[in-house]
Amino acid sequence: MSALGYYPGCSQSGTAAEYDISTRACLKALGVAMADVPDWTCCGSTPAHTVDHFLAGALAARNLIQAETAGFSRVTTPCPSCLAALKTANHRLADAADPGYRAEVERLLGRAAPGPLEAVSTLQVLYEQVGPQGVKAHVARPLSGLRVACYYGCIMNRPPGLMAFDDPENPVAMDELLTACGAEVVDFPFKTECCGAAFGMPRLDVMRRLSARIIEMAVSVGADCIAVACPLCQMNLDLRRGQVNAAAHTDSRLPVPYFTQLMALALGLPDKDIRLDKLVLPFGPALAAADEREKAREAERAAKAQAKTAAKPSDKETQPCA
């Protein structure tokens, strides 16, 4: 069995199925061996810890137990919320200064808590285990001309002491992987700003305002699309775009694919492994813009080459006088 356990999480089995499909396809194409954590269940994600920290810990710990029992030494998940839940449980269960937490979690589980088990994002696996150069070597269809704003969201790299990956204010892993795929990654100052996350339920006004700022910034820096790594961010920026546009009095159609969908596209994988058709906002216009940009550049290069040839003296002009 692979030493890397894959924890899909609930969203990737439903509303974010395209994230799961493209992630699995990229890992396979890039030679990363992994296997599903058997009989996994919900980790509690964001809602559980707002109600009961012990229950949240037990929900996450149960999945760590499943991974540990299956013989995995590491667990990876595409979802930042799932990752935060797994990492938080690991951290608090290992905290000798708070034995009461471990005792209560074990009471809820009805068994001993798992030992420390490393949990990492799938973005981290791709960046550290494969790397930009490794990805570049597998690119079959470069994303030439496609201008991408990489949006990490607010918890992929935070809090830094817990997540322990990339820069918490200016992460670059996604930027470098998509650059390796041939995309033109734009300088995006809002790459770690909050989109409103779960506030989309109790405070729709907050989600609309925060998501609108992110979309407006991506448009202002000339992006063709916003690449994301979080199902909740993707939902707020894509599925809820109508609500966001209405609140901001705009009509933005900027698509929001998962970064793994863009990678799968660059790797030349079949449509069934990419599922861009699952996006609410169509991705076609972004590809069309990239194609037009590349055609214009090619025409400009041809014109410059022609001008350079025309300016070169002919053989007759360079012959010495008799």
N, C-alpha and C positions, 0 to 999 in steps of 0.2 A: 504493500500500500504506500501511496505517496506520503511524504512527511508533511505536506501542506494540505490542511483541511479547508474546504470551501464552504462558507456559511452564506447562503443566498440572501436570507432575510425575507420578510413578508412582502415588501413592496416589489422586490425583484420577481416575485412569484405572481404578481398581479398588475398593478398600474405601471410598473417599471420593467415589464418583461423584456423589453428591448435592451435594457441595460444588462440584464442577466445573460441574454442570448449573445450579445456582442462581446461581453466580457469573457464568457466561456470560449467563444470562437477565437478571440485574440490570444488568450492564454495557450490554447491548443496549437494555434498557428506558430506561436513564438517558442514552443517547446517547454512550456511551464507545466510540469506534472502536478495535478491536484485531484482530490476526490471530495465528494460532498460529505459534510458532517452527517452521520446517520441520525434519522429521526429527530432532526432539529425542530425547534419550536420558536415562537416569537421571543425576542430578547427583551421586550418591554419598551425598547426604543425611547422616544421622548416622553410619551404620556405616563409611563409607569412611575418614573422617579418623581413626578410632580404630585403623585398620590401617596406613595409609600417607598422609601428608599430601601427598606429590607426586601420587600417584594420585588422591586426592580433588580436588586442584587441576585435574588434567587432565580429569577427568570433568565438572566444572563448566565449565571453560574451553571444552570442546568445544561446549557449548550456547551459550555466549557467542559463539563463532565462527559458529555457525549463525545466530544472531540478527543479528550484525554483517554477515554475508554477504547476508542477506535485506534489509538496509537499515533495520533498526530502530534507533532512537536510545535507546530504553528497553525494558526487559523487566519484566513483572510476573508474579508467581506468587501463588496463594492460600496456599501452604504456607510456614510460617515456617522449616522445616528446609531446604527448597529455597532459600529466600531467603538464609538464612545461608551456604549453600554457594556461591551465586553471588556474594554480596557479599564473602565471604572470598577467593575466587579473584581477584576484581577488585582487592581491596586488596593482596594479597600479590604479584600480578604487577606491580603498579605501584610496589612498594617498591624504590627504588634501592639501599637499604642491604642488600638480600638478593638479589643477582643470581643466585646459585646456584639459588634456588627457580624463577625464571623459566626458567633454562637447562634444568633437569630436566623441568619441565612441557612445555617445547617439544620435548624429546627424546621424551617419551612421546607427544605429539601428532603428531610428525613434521612439524611446520610451526611458523611463528611464532605466538606467543600473540596473542590478540585485544587490541585497544586498550581502554581503560577504557569500560565500557558500564553506564549506570545501571540498577540493579536495585531494584525497589520492590515492596512487598506490594500485593495487590489492595485490602486495607483502606485503604492509603495513597492509592491512586488514587481510590477512592470518596470518601474524606474530603477530599482536596485538589482533585480535579478536578471533582467534583460538589458536595460539601459538604452539610451537614445541611439547609440551606434548599432546595437543589436537589432533594434527596430528598423533602423535605416537599411540594414542589409536585407530585410525581408520585404521592403516596400515594392509593390508591383505597379501601383497606380498613384504616383505622387499627387498630393493635394495642391498642385501648383496654382498660384493665383488666389487661393481661398484665404481670406482674411478672417482670422479667428480670435475672439476675445475669450481667454481662459478664465473661467469663473469657478473658484474652489469652494465658495461658501464660507460660513463663519466657524465651522467646527472640524473641518478636515484636518487642520493643523493646530487647533486650539482646544484646551489650554496646552501650551508647548511642553510643559513638564509631563503631561499625561500622554499626549499624542506622539511626541518625540519623533517628528518627521517633517523635514523641509523647514523653510522659514515661516513663522506664524503670521508675519505681516506681508511678506513678498515671496510666496512659494513659487517655485519654478519647474517642478517635476512635470506637470501637464504641459507647460510651455515647451519644454525641451523635447518631450515625446512627440508632440504634434509638429514641432519644427522638423524633427527627424522624418516625419511623414510627408514633408514638403510644403506644409501650410505656412502662411505668413502670419505669425502670431503678433498681434498688435499690443502695444503698451496699454494695459488696462488697469487703471488705478483703483477700481472697485472690485478687484478679484477676490477679496476676503470680506466684503461688506455683507451684512445680513439681508436676505430677501424677504424677511418676515416669517419664514419657517412655519411653524405650527400655529402662529397667530392668524393664519388664514381662516381658522375656524372661529375663535372668540372675538378677534379684532380684525375684521376684513379691511378696515380702513388703514391699519398699520401695514398690512401685507401689500396692499395696493401702492401705498406711497413708497415703501422701500424697494419693491420690485420695479416700480417705474423709474427710480433713480438709476438702477443697474442697467436697465434696457436703454434709457436715454444716453448714458455714458458710453455704452457699447456702440450705439449709432454714431455718437459724436466722434469716436476715434476711428470710424470707418470700417467697422467689423461687418462681415457678411453673415456671421452667426455667433452664438454664445455657446461654448463647450462647457458642459457641467459634469460633476462627479457625484451628485446627490439627487435622489429621487424627489425629495420634497422641494428642493430648489427648482428642479426641472418642471414640476407640477405648477409651481407658482408663476414661473416665467413663461411657460408654454400653454398648459391647459387653461390657466386663468388669465391669459393675455387680454381677452375681451374685457374682463373686469378692470384690469390694470389700465388698459387704453382708455376706457370710459372715465376713470378717475383722473387720469393725466391729460385728457382731451387730446389724445394722439391716435394714430392708426398704424403703429409699428407692426411689421410682419416678420421681424428678424427671427429666424428659426433657432431652436435650442436643442441640439443633439447632445447625447452623452459623448464624452471624449472617446470611449471605446467604439462607438459607432463610426467616428471619423477614422480611428485607427484601423478598424476592420475594412473600411472603404479603401484606405491606402494600401492595405495588405492584399487587396484584390479578392477578398472573400465574397461568396455569393450573397445575393440580396436576403436570403433566408437567415443569414448569420449577421445581418446588419440591421434590418427592420426599420429603415428610415420612414417607412410608410406608417409607423406607429406614432410619429410626431403629429401633433395637432396642426402646427404651422408647417407648411410644406418646405422641404429642403431644396427642392428643385431650383428656385430663384437664386439661392446662394451658389449652387454649382454653375448656373448660367452666368452669374456675375463673374465668377472665377475664370470661366472659359473665355468670356469677352475680354477680360483683363489680360489673359495670356495671349490672345490673338492680337490685341493692340500692341503688346510688347514685342511679339514676333515681327509684326509689320514694322515697328520702329527699328528693330535690329536689322531687318532686311534693307530698310531705307538708308540706314547709316552705312551698311556694307556697300550698297550701291553707290552712295556718295563718295565713299573712300576710293572705290574702284575708278570712278569718273575723274577724281582728282589726281590719280596716279599718272605720271607722264607716259605717253606711248613710246614704243621702241623707236619710231621715227624721230620723235622729239629729242630722244637721248643720243641719236647717232652723231658722231663728230663730223664737222664739215670736211668735204674732200679737198 
